[in-house]
Amino acid sequence: MKTAFIHIGTHKTGTTFLQQWLHRHLKQMQDAGIYVPETGRMRKEAQHKHLSAPIREWLPESDVPDIWQRLGAEIRDRPEDVLLSAEHFTRSMLATNRANRLMAYLESLGYRVVLILFLRDQVSYMNSRYCQEAKRFITVGPFEAYLNRWQNNVIFNYDRMTARLERLNAELRVFPFPPRDQTIQSVLVETLGITPFAEQPVARANESMGPKTIFAARLFANRTRLNRRLKKRGPGERQRRLDELRRLTAPMRKSNFELGWNSDKFMGFTPETAEAARLRFAAGNDEVALRYWGMTWAEMHDSITPVSNEIDLEAPDPAVLAEVLEFIEPLLPKAERIISAEGAIS
């Protein structure tokens, strides 16, 4: 039986870099016996996020979702093992009954399933995920509110997450991020069971944001009230308008590098809240680490020491506020047109 390897994340574990790396090495992968399907794959990176959402909608009385039928037609008669990658699969695979329908479907095509999961220390993960959601206008409030809202969620509680994934009719392979003494792509190559090959360089993805950039994104979102106003739109139209707003604000994010706004990396945790978070997750983390790696969590992950931001995002210095407003105020009229335009936008 062939193998369908599904790299399921989690978010903020080098997934974008790895998917860009895969995109650069599609031929080498296929020559080594690993096929990366085209169905559901993004144009510029080997990411299959469009395959993830239909899993959660796979009801008992439903037919196989159309996109998975198309994938089946693409891979059914191929001789190679296949590899799918999307951090969005994490949540989809937690819907156990529906995810098991996918496992049964892949088995009917002649594939056993191996899930590949990377886990990052929660303090670093939560901080990084907050930055990403802030710059994408998903989160607009203080880090403390984000922490209080999400710290009990299964995606940050790895013992609960892996316990649910282990209920799937699939093999689960779990790795620490960042890997010890390896690159993430070398871990993947080893897991796939293929011989290492000469690699092409890939630029680093998702550079860290500085506190001014995070503050600018939050201020822009709050000034335009975009989240509240776009809630009234359908999911597709809301996403199109968010994409337009992100393109509009690209110069603001570019300033993160040109003005050195990223010289001081954003840190939402204080030493006290970081220690409280580590204590909250310690027992579950050690259980997972011992089960999969035969070592404690601390032996596999370095702890970061929070350093205060150079600016207070909740009460910024007037000079900082003026500097940020200089960037966002010229964008507000265009943003208003995008948000309030009648009908659909293309």
C-alpha positions in Angstrom: 0.0 0.0 0.0 1.2 3.5 -0.8 1.5 6.2 1.8 -0.3 9.6 1.9 1.8 11.9 4.1 -0.1 14.8 5.4 1.9 17.6 7.0 -0.7 19.3 9.3 1.2 22.1 11.0 0.9 23.5 13.5 0.8 27.2 12.5 4.0 29.1 13.1 6.3 26.1 12.9 8.1 27.0 9.7 5.2 25.9 7.5 5.4 28.7 4.9 9.2 28.2 4.6 8.7 24.4 4.2 6.0 24.9 1.6 8.1 27.3 -0.4 11.0 24.8 -0.1 8.7 22.0 -1.4 7.7 24.2 -4.3 11.3 24.8 -5.3 12.0 21.0 -5.1 8.9 19.5 -6.7 11.0 17.6 -9.3 13.5 16.3 -6.8 10.7 15.1 -4.6 9.0 13.3 -7.5 12.3 11.8 -8.6 12.7 10.4 -5.1 9.2 8.9 -5.2 7.1 11.6 -3.5 4.4 13.3 -5.5 3.0 16.6 -4.4 -0.5 16.9 -5.9 -1.6 19.9 -7.9 -5.2 19.7 -6.7 -5.8 22.3 -4.0 -2.2 23.5 -4.2 -1.3 27.2 -4.1 0.4 28.7 -7.1 3.6 29.9 -5.5 4.0 27.4 -2.6 3.2 23.8 -2.0 0.4 24.5 0.3 -3.0 22.7 0.1 -5.1 24.8 2.4 -8.1 24.5 0.0 -8.3 20.9 0.9 -8.7 21.5 4.6 -12.1 23.2 5.0 -14.2 20.6 3.2 -13.0 18.0 5.7 -15.0 19.8 8.5 -18.1 19.8 6.2 -17.9 16.0 5.5 -21.2 14.8 7.0 -22.2 11.1 7.1 -24.8 11.6 4.5 -22.5 13.7 2.3 -20.7 12.6 -0.9 -16.9 13.0 -1.0 -16.3 16.7 -1.4 -15.7 17.7 -5.0 -12.1 18.9 -4.4 -11.2 15.6 -2.8 -12.8 13.7 -5.7 -10.6 15.7 -8.0 -7.6 14.9 -5.8 -8.5 11.2 -5.9 -8.7 11.2 -9.7 -5.2 12.8 -9.8 -3.5 10.4 -7.4 -5.4 7.1 -7.7 -3.2 5.6 -10.4 0.1 7.3 -9.5 2.9 4.9 -8.4 4.5 7.3 -5.9 3.6 8.1 -2.3 2.0 11.5 -2.0 2.6 14.5 0.3 0.0 17.2 1.2 0.9 20.2 3.4 -1.2 22.8 5.1 -1.2 24.1 8.7 -5.0 24.5 8.2 -5.2 20.7 8.4 -4.6 20.9 12.2 -8.1 22.0 13.0 -9.7 19.8 10.3 -8.1 16.7 11.7 -9.4 17.5 15.2 -12.9 16.8 13.8 -12.4 13.1 14.4 -15.4 11.5 12.8 -15.2 13.7 9.7 -11.4 13.3 9.4 -11.8 9.5 9.6 -14.0 9.7 6.5 -11.0 11.2 4.8 -8.8 8.3 6.0 -11.3 5.8 4.7 -11.5 7.6 1.3 -7.7 7.7 1.0 -7.5 4.0 1.9 -10.0 3.2 -0.8 -7.5 4.9 -3.2 -4.8 2.6 -2.0 -3.1 4.8 0.6 -2.4 4.5 4.3 -2.1 7.9 6.0 0.8 9.3 8.0 0.2 12.7 9.8 3.3 14.9 10.4 3.0 17.4 13.2 5.5 19.9 14.5 5.0 21.4 18.0 6.5 24.8 19.2 6.8 25.9 22.8 3.6 27.7 23.6 5.1 30.9 24.8 6.9 31.4 21.5 3.9 30.1 19.5 1.2 32.3 21.1 3.4 35.4 20.7 4.1 34.6 17.1 0.5 33.7 16.2 -0.7 36.9 17.8 1.7 39.0 15.6 0.5 37.2 12.5 -3.2 37.7 13.4 -2.7 41.3 14.3 -0.9 42.2 11.0 -3.7 40.4 9.1 -6.4 42.3 11.1 -7.8 39.2 12.7 -6.9 40.3 16.2 -7.2 44.0 17.1 -7.0 44.0 20.9 -4.3 43.7 23.5 -2.1 40.6 23.8 -3.5 39.9 27.3 -7.0 39.6 25.9 -5.8 37.2 23.2 -4.0 35.1 25.8 -7.0 34.9 28.0 -9.2 33.9 25.1 -7.0 31.2 23.6 -4.8 29.6 26.2 -7.4 26.9 27.0 -8.0 26.1 23.3 -7.0 22.6 22.2 -4.6 24.0 19.6 -2.3 25.1 22.5 -2.9 22.1 24.7 -0.7 19.5 23.1 -1.7 16.6 25.3 -5.3 17.1 24.4 -4.5 17.7 20.7 -2.4 14.6 20.2 -4.9 12.5 22.1 -7.6 13.4 19.6 -5.3 13.0 16.6 -4.3 9.5 17.9 -8.0 8.5 17.5 -7.7 8.8 13.8 -7.1 5.8 11.5 -3.7 7.2 10.7 -0.1 7.1 12.1 0.9 10.2 13.9 4.5 11.4 13.9 5.3 14.3 16.1 8.5 16.5 16.1 9.7 19.5 18.1 10.0 22.9 16.4 12.6 24.1 15.9 14.2 20.7 15.4 17.3 19.8 17.4 20.5 19.8 15.3 18.5 19.6 12.0 16.7 21.8 9.6 12.9 21.4 9.2 13.3 20.2 5.6 15.8 17.5 6.7 13.4 16.2 9.2 10.7 16.0 6.5 13.1 14.3 4.1 14.0 11.7 6.8 10.3 11.2 7.7 9.4 10.6 4.1 12.1 7.9 3.9 13.9 9.4 0.9 17.6 10.1 0.2 18.7 13.8 0.8 19.3 15.7 -2.4 21.1 19.0 -3.4 18.9 21.9 -2.3 18.1 25.2 -3.9 18.2 28.3 -1.6 14.8 29.5 -0.3 14.3 32.9 1.3 13.2 33.1 4.9 9.5 33.5 5.2 7.3 35.6 7.6 9.9 37.9 9.1 9.0 38.9 12.7 7.1 42.1 13.2 8.2 44.8 15.5 5.9 46.4 18.1 5.4 49.5 15.9 4.1 47.4 13.1 1.8 45.5 15.3 0.6 48.8 16.8 0.1 50.3 13.3 -2.0 47.3 12.2 -4.2 47.4 15.3 -4.6 51.2 15.0 -5.6 50.9 11.3 -8.1 48.1 12.1 -9.6 50.0 15.0 -9.8 53.4 13.2 -11.7 51.7 10.3 -13.7 49.4 12.5 -13.2 46.9 9.7 -13.9 43.7 11.6 -17.3 44.9 12.9 -18.3 46.3 9.6 -17.2 43.4 7.5 -19.0 40.9 9.7 -22.1 41.9 7.8 -20.7 40.5 4.6 -20.8 36.9 3.5 -17.6 34.9 4.1 -16.3 35.1 0.5 -17.0 38.8 0.2 -15.5 39.5 3.6 -12.3 37.7 2.7 -12.0 39.5 -0.7 -12.2 42.9 1.1 -9.7 41.8 3.8 -7.3 40.8 1.0 -7.8 44.2 -0.6 -7.1 45.9 2.7 -4.0 43.9 3.2 -2.7 44.9 -0.2 -3.5 48.5 0.6 -1.5 48.4 3.8 1.5 46.5 2.3 3.6 49.8 2.4 2.9 49.9 6.2 4.3 46.4 6.6 7.2 47.2 4.4 8.2 50.0 6.8 8.7 47.2 9.3 12.0 46.6 7.5 12.9 49.9 5.8 12.5 52.0 9.0 13.9 49.3 11.2 10.6 48.8 13.0 11.5 45.1 13.4 14.8 45.8 15.1 13.0 45.2 18.4 10.8 42.1 18.1 7.3 42.2 19.6 6.9 40.3 22.8 3.4 40.1 24.4 4.5 38.1 27.4 6.1 39.4 30.6 8.4 37.1 32.6 5.6 36.5 35.0 2.9 35.6 32.4 5.4 33.5 30.4 6.2 31.5 33.6 2.5 31.1 34.4 1.9 29.8 30.8 4.8 27.3 31.1 3.4 26.0 34.4 -0.1 25.7 32.9 1.2 23.5 30.0 4.1 21.7 31.8 2.5 18.4 32.7 0.8 17.9 29.3 4.0 18.9 27.4 6.1 16.5 29.3 3.6 13.7 28.7 3.7 14.4 24.9 7.5 14.7 24.9 8.1 11.5 26.8 5.7 9.6 24.6 7.1 10.7 21.3 10.7 11.7 22.0 11.6 9.8 25.2 12.8 13.1 26.7 11.2 16.0 28.7 9.8 19.0 27.0 12.6 21.2 28.4 15.2 18.9 26.9 13.7 19.4 23.4 12.7 23.1 23.5 14.7 26.2 24.5 12.7 28.6 26.7 12.6 32.2 25.5 13.1 35.0 28.1 10.6 37.8 27.5 12.0 41.3 27.0 9.8 44.4 27.3 8.8 46.1 24.1 10.4 49.4 23.4 7.0 51.0 23.2 3.8 50.5 25.2 1.2 49.5 22.7 -1.7 50.4 25.1 -0.3 53.9 25.9 2.2 54.8 23.3 4.4 57.8 23.4 3.0 60.8 21.4 6.0 60.7 19.1 5.4 57.0 18.3 1.7 57.7 17.7 2.5 60.5 15.3 5.0 58.4 13.4 2.5 55.6 13.0 -0.4 57.9 12.1 1.8 59.4 9.3 1.6 56.0 7.7 -2.0 55.0 8.2 -3.9 58.3 7.8 -3.3 58.5 4.0 -4.7 55.0 3.6 -7.9 55.6 5.5 -10.0 57.1 2.6 -9.1 54.2 0.3 -9.8 51.7 3.1 -13.2 53.3 3.6 -14.1 52.8 0.0 -13.1 49.1 0.1 -15.1 48.5 3.3 -18.2 50.4 2.4 -18.5 49.6 -1.4 -21.9 48.3 -2.4 -22.2 44.9 -4.1 -19.3 42.5 -4.7 -15.7 43.6 -5.4 -13.6 41.7 -7.8 
